[in-house]
Structures are given as structure tokens and as C-alpha cells.
Amino acid sequence: MKRLLTLFILTAALAASISGQGLTGSISGTVTDQSGAAIPGAEITLVNVDTSQTRQTTSSGNGDFVFTQILPGTFRLSVTAKGFKKYEQTGFVLTSTERLVLKPAVLELGEITQTVEVQAEAARLQTQSAERSGLISTEQTQNIPLKGRDYLGLLKLLPGIVDTQNRNAPGWNNLSSVSVNGGRTGTLNLTLDGVSSLDTGSMTGPYLAPSIDAVAEIKVLLSNYQAEYGRSSGGTINTVIKSGTREFHGGAYYFLRNEALNANEFFRNRDNLPRPQYRFNYPGYFIGGPIAMGSFNKDRDKLFFFWSQEFLPRKYPTALVRRTFPTAEERQGNFSNSLDQNGRLIPIWDPLNNRTPFAGNVIPANRIDKNGQALLNIFPLPNAVDPNRSYNALIQSTVDQPRRDSILRIDWNIGSRTQFYWRGIQDYEAFKGEFNFVLASSSWPQLPIIYDIRSVGSVATLIHTFSPTKVNEFTFGINRAKQTVGPLNQEGFDRNVRSKIGLNLPQFYPSANPDNLIPNANFGGVPNAAVLNIEQRYPFFGTNNIWNYNDNFSWISGSHNMKFGIYLERTTRNAQRSTAFNGTFNFNRDVNNPLETNYAYSNAVLGSVQSYTESTNHPAGHSRYLNVEWYAQDTWKVSRRFTLDYGLRMYFIQPSWSADDYLSSWDSKIYDPAKQPPLIQPYRNAAGQRVGRDPVTGQEVPAAVIGQFASSPLPPFQGMNVVFEHLANTPGIQFAPRLGFALDVFGNGKTAIRGGAGIFYDRFNDDQILIHRELPPNTVTNTATYVAMADLLRSPFRTSPPGVTAFQKDYDPPQVYNWSFGVQQNVGWGSVLDVAYVGSVARHLLQRRSLNGIPYGTRFKPESIDPTTGTTPLPDNFLRTLPGYADIQYLEFASNSNYHSLQTQLNKRFSKGLMFGLSWTWSKSMNFVNGNNDAVNPFLDYRMRNYGKGNFDRTHNFVLNYTYNIPKLSSVWNNPVAKWVFDNWDIAGVTSFISGAPSGVGYSLVQAQDLTGGSGAGVDSRINVLSNPILPKSERTELKHFRTDVFAPPTRAELGIGNAPKDVFRGPGQNVFDVSFYKNIPLSKNERYRLQLRFEFYNFFNHASFQGVDTTARFDAAGRQVSGTFGQYTSTLDARRIVLGAKFYF
């Protein structure tokens, strides 16, 4: 609370001292007499019924009026003119960014003391706006069932939106699964009261997740919206927090979820497994009303507040993990009982005695390496027996994931011309546990951590009316998030500190590891082997600050409603990067290792290392960027029936940069192949052994270092361009015209034809720049091969040709062209039908392309054969066109996508006890790659090879939501029992029928072989499809989703290319019914106090909605498909979940 008050003072001060993208809308209409003639000069008064905020204007010469820069709310409008009765329209609601057109105010002749009252229309068309947008109203946020109470789960109710997340709870990173009109992940702008709420590292997020009971509405700008809006190309989600009113209102709630209420999952039932633990206890409360201080605000029309808090303490089990830990005997060097999976003794070789097994399979005590032994002693002892000897320990732990959300909003009607509000939010979420969650140890409870995510946000908006035709709105906001990872407890931390466990093992670069943490270690060859693994960003920290400044000025002149504005976004994102800062030992089995003992754990006991890697430092990144956008737009009411929207938005998009840091990337302009150091060559020595040979010194070295850099006066990494702070050049000013129209076909507000088109620009995510902090020569990861732990620091440290990235320094920002054309029709019963064609094309999207891959068939050429073997190819780094490097991935702005759809909506606002919304999208989304980090094929025409359906493509997306007040039984049976039990029930629900996701088909071979003769990012080998694999729906079963007999492996003769497209079939769709029943219990006569009991059923019919499919065929040497699970279902959506809730309202 203290932090929220501090933010309030700072933000309010800045908003008051400085005069984008606001949340305000407009209300317009026409004043006529009963003959339809315009009445100029009529006095029009608009009043917010919740706060008494009042605005006034007069009708123009043609009877029109417009109120601009109006905050969302419920309003009353009155019109007076001499010689006419007073006209009053009540109960109409303005949503954020809406251009609300009221039905004509028809004045009747009479005395002004007489009043004609008109109720707001339930069905409203957009007759003066061309943009496509969708609204989630307060009624929907309160009544539509949401299993996890995550407000983003309501987005799927709108056309063109695909959401693939399960949403068990609100919180961090819940936006990453949402696509609007075929857009990529990372192209949406999510705002809280007009301020961006994103993780700019990925351009997803969010950090801040308000309670669904604090959300007034969600307005989504979907396509071809006005020049006033920008920042992102894939749509804008405007989340509006509730405000206080003249009356005190509030409530409290509690929701319960427990596995005892759930049905069991399909596959757990099949395998006779019990229901998994599933426990959510979810309380919260909210209150709002006027703030009175003595005589100030005694009329309750000046100052208001809204306060909300909710809590979600939850604990859940980790996965049950099977591991093979070293036994107590093995840690002492005694391997006399160490058996393989066939029950045979594993002989432990003595590498100093021609690999003769140690006597009794026991390593003598004087040969044991104390450091290797200390590493094994970190592991817990075995606790289980497996007859198949694939594990000897079962591990399961608990993750504690608390969450808290607090919100405060203050609204202040400063005067008749000035309105101000401030909103603060503070969220806390954490993951506390031993292993098996993000940023924690992945294998077993090695280093218990607490991963904290603390976020706060503040926004202030000042609206001033200079005159009825000139209004200004200024918004300033800050959203800040801080992520930290640290030890959960001292004991867990101490067992990972070298000095605390007797590990006397110095490092090459100790300054990279100031906490002196133990190294990571791998033990390849052991079934379900344990590993030592400290996440390579530890101790992770990440801060993300977003500052938004936004000013909009409206000017009404005649039939023109002009608007001008500027939007500024500045960010900082500091984050730890990933390196091998603590070193990594590989004790893997390797017959070529002269120190090999034949078993990974005995290698550790003897101190025999296959390889050891360590990075020279542990850098952080400090990303920054600035976006400045400005616009001019005009809504021209050409006639009463026809409105034209046109405008221009201009973008200054500064690419991300890293403050006070050096960035490194490969640059073809400075690269010189003649200046690359030579590589260690394969060589047969005098004894006929295959070894490596340094071509500079002639020294023989182990074969394992063949392909690494040799001794040379030529330094490695020539071609890497190191720059200070700025890697990419700033593009020029981008111009984005917008054009739209709306036609009220018959002039009665019942039929509208709308259309428009626009250009929208975007930026890339910060991490595309920050990855260049950890590339050589900034950070170098070196390797020592075939060494003894005792000799590590005296061993030669070698460097391999690194895999690096190059960046397109001069680029055009990602760009989306979108358009729509549709018809809206009032179909009666308070319902509006909306049918539209919506399309978009994206250009200059980010993709990766390999510059140093190995072309198909290269390894098969005679000149590629290793002369020391005569049959196998040389290591890849000898075959590359750009020597001195492994793969080089070029980050280029060259990808495209397109989207076409028919979108249909039928919406009925709440009236006569019923509200519903139906959305059906029939669409196709095509692209080359799905995301910024995906690579295209560098050797085949990727416009053919990689072109196909995107991962968010869904042919059909049908969603129905509804709320219905069930008629009271007491109206036909006036009985106290019937009234108490059967009256005041509501039913609400969401029904979804959604096509499955497109999917490819992969393959593996029983006998591994190289079919492509090439490698590199995007170099793929695809299966051969012999005929149509699609099964009719009537023939699909749990064991067969598609025809598995129509696939064959590619051949070496065709270089493994295959003929399969990237989208061979479509996965199973969704068929889900979520239904909730609410019992409302009045606790007072006027129902000011009431209790609502909620019984919510998700997947009401417990339908097994299959999702995952085994898409990997496995072929033997004869080309026969031998996988027993190919084509079978592997997972389902959740089985039925029941949520019990209680809400108290006053």
C-alpha cells in the first residue's frame, strides 16, 4: 500500500505538469423535430450517472453534436430547445475507445418543463466507425465462467482470436498463447488503463494481472483501427479497471478447487492412476465509493475510490521423477554390485593398466579423486529398487506458488471542465521449491530457489475541456517488474558452494562465479542419470520498466471531428544472460578417452573427465529503446448516413540497444577467410592410431579435439564485429495511413456497411539484441578434453569454432497491412448480426537463416571423406564455406505471412434476463515460420519448403457465451419452499467448437544413418507421404488419428529431403461445454445485500477432448514403420473440473 501511495504522488505530479493511445471514447447524435428537420442551437447535457461528471455542448447547424474524450461509464443525456419539450435518454453505456452513436433525439413541441424520457437501445450498431473491435463487458466479466479467473481467458469469445492456454490461474506470461487475426506471438499490445503491460524481452508477458472482479471491461482493437492507435501490429487489448461511484458498492468472494471434485483424466483412468493433486483456494474482496472529507464532496460528486485485493496461495506436486544416483558403495569406489540393465556386472577399467578391470571391481582408495567423490556425494542416496535397473530413486517435491494482486483507483472531478484519475496496481507472484519449475534445477532437488516476480504499475489521466469543441487528454504511466532468483534456504545453498562441501576445485575464470558455486556435471551412459545442474543464468535477475506518455487533442469543426496526438514509450530491461559461468564437467562414457573407466560414475570417482567447458565471464544485458509515434486523423461526417475516417500515423522506432555494453555479431563485411586460424587435423600416427595433429606445431593431440582451433598466431573470431551499445541502425520515419468508412444504409441505425484498411508497424523483442552480449569475443566458452580433474588447470584449454549470429543492421520494421469489409444488421430482439471479411498481410517479419550450414549431400562427396578413416566424413567444421565458425544464423527481416477470414458475430446485450454472444471465424493463416527464433531452409527455396499453415491456424473457431436468468418458479407456484429453493437461479456458460492445429509428421530410424549429408539451422529432412493421410472422422479412434500406412522414410538418394509439407494433417479439435449455475440469495428487501453461490462445471459432459498425437514414425532398415504408438493420441484437455464459489455483494 505504501508503494501504491508513492506511485500515486509521483504520477499525479507528472500528469499535472505535462500536457497516443487513450481509453476515452465519444458520444454523438443528432437533434431533430418530429418532421426530421435539424434543430440547431439545442443545449445538450451529458451526465455520468455514477460520478455526476457533466459535459455540455450545443447542436450544430445541421443538428449534430459530439462529446469527445469521454471516459467509459453509464450516462444520461438531456436536450432542451425553446418551444420543445425536454428530451432525456437514460441508461446508455460507453465503452473504452467506442464511438457511440445515439439514436436521433426527436424533440416534441411543448413546454420545456415537460420531459420525454427514452430508454437506451439494447442493440447498437457502429454507424460512424470503421474499425473492427470487440468488447468484453462488465456483465461478461462477472458472469461468464472462468476456471482460473484469468480475465485474458475471455478473449476467446471474440472473432479472429485463438487462445491455446489452459489458464488455471492469472499471472506472469499468460499472453504468450494468444493470436489475433493470424498474428505472431509478440505482436499484441496489452494495456492496463492505456499503459503497455508487456515483458519487452519477448514482447509477451504480462507481469501485471488484475483480478477479474476489478476489471470493468476489456476492449480489443482487432483490425484497421484509426490512426489514434498504434504501438503494435497484431492488435491492442485495452483492459479498463473499475472506478468508484457516488454509492458504496463492494463484495467479497471465495473459490475452491480440489481434486476430489474433479473427474480423472482419460489416460490416468486407462493406466489405473489416481487423480493428481489439484488445490486452489482463492479469496478476494473489492470496495468502491465516494471519498468525503468534512464538507468536501458532501454531494458525493467530486472524489471516488475503488480498491481490490485477491490472494491465491497454492501448492502443487512436481512431476514424479525417476533417477539413477550413485550408491553408497560406488561413492567409495566399490562397483562390485554395479549391474547394467541386463543384470551383468559393469567392469570398471583401470586406465593405467591397459584397461584391465580393477581387482574385485573396486577402485583403490589411493586412486580416488577427492573432488570427483565430493561431486557424487552431493547426490542423495538411492531410495527405490527397479527390477529393470533403469532407476534407483523416486523423487517428488512440492512447489509453493503464492500470488497477490492489489489495486487502488482514485477518480477526481476537479471541476466542470477538468477530470482526473489515478490507478495503481501491485502484484506479487513467486515460485518456491526444490526443483522442476522455471529457473530451478531440472533433474532433482539440488538447489532450492525462490523465484520472485514483483510488479507495480501506475497511471494518471487528466482530461480538460477548453470548450465544447476542444478537449485534451493526457496520460502518463509506468509499469515496472522485477524478477529475482535466490536460494530458498541456507542449507540448500551451502550444499552447492564448493568450500562448504570440501570441493577444492579452482576455476579458470573464478571472477565469473563469485558465489563459488559447484560446477555442473553430466554422466552420460547411465540410465536416467542424475546431473548436477545450476541454471546458467543463476543468480537470475531481470527488471523491466515501461514509461508511456500519451497526449490526444480533439477539435470539432463543423462536420469534422479531428484528433491529433503523440505517443512516447521508453523502456529499460536489465537481465542476466546465460553462460557456463561455473564450469561443466562431462564424465560421459567415451571409448576414445584414454582415461576412460567404462562407467560414468567411476569416471567421476577416478577423476577421469571426457571434457570440461567454462565461460570467461557471466554478463548481463541492459536493453533500452524509445518509440515515438504521432498522428492526425479526421472523422468526417459527410452526411447523416455516411462517415469517412482517415488519418496518418507516423512512427519513430528505435531498435533495442544495450546500455554501457559491448555487443558482438558476425559481419560479412569484415570477415576474411584467409585470417582464420587452422583447425586440428585428423592424423594417423606411427602406431597407426587415429589422433589429432596441430598443423602449426606438428604436435599430436587426442582425436576428440579434431576440428578445434590449432595453435596459431591468427586469433580466433576474426569477422566478429564488436560495437558499443548499438547493434542495429535506426530506420527512418515510417508512415502508416489509415482509411475507413461507415454507411448507415437506410438512415435508421439498423443496417450499416463498414470497411477500411490500414498499415501498422511493430518492433522486435529485446532478446534479439541481448543474445549478442554472450557471443565471442565478449564471452568465450573454452573446452579441455580428456583430462584428469587433478590436472585441470594445467590442461590445455582449447576453443572450437563457435556458433554465432549475424544481425541485419539496416532493416525495415515489421509491417502489417490489414483490411476489412462487413455488414452489421439489427435483427431484432436486441440483437446485432455482424458479418465481415477480414484479411491481413505481414511483411519484414523476423526470421533466421543459416549462412554457414552444410549443403545437402556435402558429407557424401569424395573430397569430404576423412582420410584417416576412408569411409566417414570429416567433422562438419572442415566442410563449411566460412571457415573459423560453426553455424552462423542470420537474423533478417525477410519473412511474410497472410491471413484471410470470414468473421460472424451475433450479439445480444443483456435484456429481459438474457445475454449471449456467438462468434464464428472461418479462416486460414499461412506463413514461413511461426516466430522470431525460427529458421527457414537455407538451401531449398524456403518460399516453397517453409510455406504452410501457421501454428495458430484454426479453420473453424466457434464460441458461444451466454447468461440467462431462469424464470422464478414462485411466479407459477407461490410457495415459500419453492421461492427459497428454486427462485433466483442463473445459468451461464461457454461452448467451444474449434478445429485442431496443423501438424507435421517426423521420423526416426532404428539404425541411425545420415540421409541429408548436410546440417545447419533450417536444414531439415522430411518424411515421404505416399497418399492422402487424412482419415474420415468416423474412422478415427484413440489408436489412430490418421493413416499411418501412407508414410515411408526418405532415402539417401534424395538426400533425405522427402516430399511432406510442413503441415501434413490437422490435429484433433476441441469440443468443450463449460456451464455454471448461480444461486442468488437476497439478504435485504431491496437486494442491496445479496449472496451468490456458484457451481461451475468445466468440460461439463466430461468429454475426452484429445489433443496431442504421436507424430513420429520409426522405420527399420527395410523401411517398415515399427513404432507402436505412431498416430495415437497422447494427451487430452482437462477432464471435468468443478469449481465451488461464494460471492457476497453490497
Buried (B, 14 or more C-beta within 10 A) or exposed (E): EEEBEEBBEBBBEBBEEEEBBBBBBBBBBBBBBEEEEBBEEBBBBBBBBBBBBBBBBBBBEBBBBBBBBBBBBBBBBBBBBEEBBBBBBBEBBBBBBBBBBBBBBBBEEEEEEEEBEBEBBBBBBBBBBBBBBBBBBBBBBBBBBBBBBBBBBBBBBBBBBBBBBEBBBBBBBBBBBBBBBBBBBBBBBBBBBBBBBBBBBBBBBBBBBBBBBBBBBBBBBBBBBBBBBBBBBBBBBBBBBBBBBBEEBBBBBBBBBBEEBBBBBBBBBEEEEEBBEBEBEBBBBBBBBBBEEEEEBEEBBBBBBBBBBBBBBBEBEBEEBBBBBBBEEBBBBBBEEBEEEEEEEBBBBBBEEEBEBBEEBBBEEEEBBBBBBBBBBBBBEBEEEBEEBEBBBEBEBBBBBBBBBBBBBBBBBEEEBEBBBBBBBBBBBBBBBBBBBEBBBBBBBBBBBBBBBBBBBBBBBBBBBEEBBBBBBBBBBBBBBBBBBEBBEEEBBEBBBBEBBEBEBEBBBEEBBEBBBBBBBBBBBBBBBBBBBBBBBBBBBBBBBBBBBBBBBBBBEEBEBBBBBBBBBBBBBBBBBBBBBBBBBBBBBBEEBEBBBBBBBBBBBBBBBBBBBBBBBBBBBBBBBBBBBBBBBBBBBEEBBBBBBBBBBBBBBBBBBBEEBBBBBBBEEEBEEEEBBBBBBBBEEEEEEBBBBBBBEEBBBBBBBBBBBBBBEBEBBBBBBBBEBBBBEBBEEBEBEBBBBBBBBEBEBBBBBBBBBBBBBBBBBBBBBBBBBBBBBBBBBBBBBBBBBEEBEEBBBBBBBBBBBBBBBEBBBBBBBBBBBBBBBBEEEBBBBBBBEBBBBBBBBBBBBBBBBBBBBBBBEEEBBBEBEEEEBBBBBBBBEBBBBBBBBBBBBBBBBBBBBBBBBBBBBBEEEBBBBBBBBBBBBBBBBBBBBBBBBBBBEBEEBBBBBBBBBBBEBBBBBBBBBBEBBBEEEEEEEBBEEBBBBBBBBBBBBBBBBBBBBBBEBEEEEBBBBBBBBBBBBBBBBEEEBBBEEEEBEEEBBBBBEBBBBBEBEBBBBBEBBBBBBBBBBBBBBBBBBBBBBEEEEEEEBBBBBBBBBBBBEBBBBBBBBBBBBBBEEEEEBEBEEBBBBEEBBBBBBBBBBBBBBE
